[in-house]
Amino acid sequence: MRKPAVLFFFLFILTLCAWHGTARSETDEKSMLLDSAWGNFTKARMVRKTGTIVLKVWPPHLEYQAMIRSGKCVRVATPDRELVVTFDEVWVAEDDEHVSPSERRQKRGKLNHRKLFWQDGKVQCWTLEKYYAFDPVTKAKVGKHQITQLADREEVLKGL
């Protein structure tokens, strides 16, 4: 009488494991990337526009990183590579999680931006754009966001 109960329990556990594995693989990428290591996109601005864009890490940032040798590295294998991305949706999130409301008002428009580019519900790439008031190498005025980190689809999915 004990053998059927043990066999039933074993089959039940095996079924649960198989179900859990398929449930994880069927979860869409958007829900997995909503709040992940790539950033918190729960309050992100979702821009629905189609297009093709060439993304590249800002060269002065690479020069500056090479000068200071700080251990911070760009998330690309070859920093000078370009990613040609076709997209139909972009998620833009500001890094304001650990910023007080007064700091948020003070730094309005100058917080870092994390972006996810999507095509047909599949992530294409991720970027981190930092605000630069001036070029860190030449000290020339810039006053806009520049790409400092870039990850393609394979890197984003590997990081989940």
Secondary structure, 3 states (H helix, E strand, C coil): CHHHHHHHHHHHHHHHHHHHHHHHHHCCHHHHHCEECCEECCCCEEECCCEEEEECCCHHHHHHHHHHCCCCCCCCCCCCCCEEEEECEEEEEECCCCCCHHHHHHCCCCCCEEEEEEECCEEEEEEEEEEEEECCCCCCEEEEEEEEEEEEHHHHHHCC
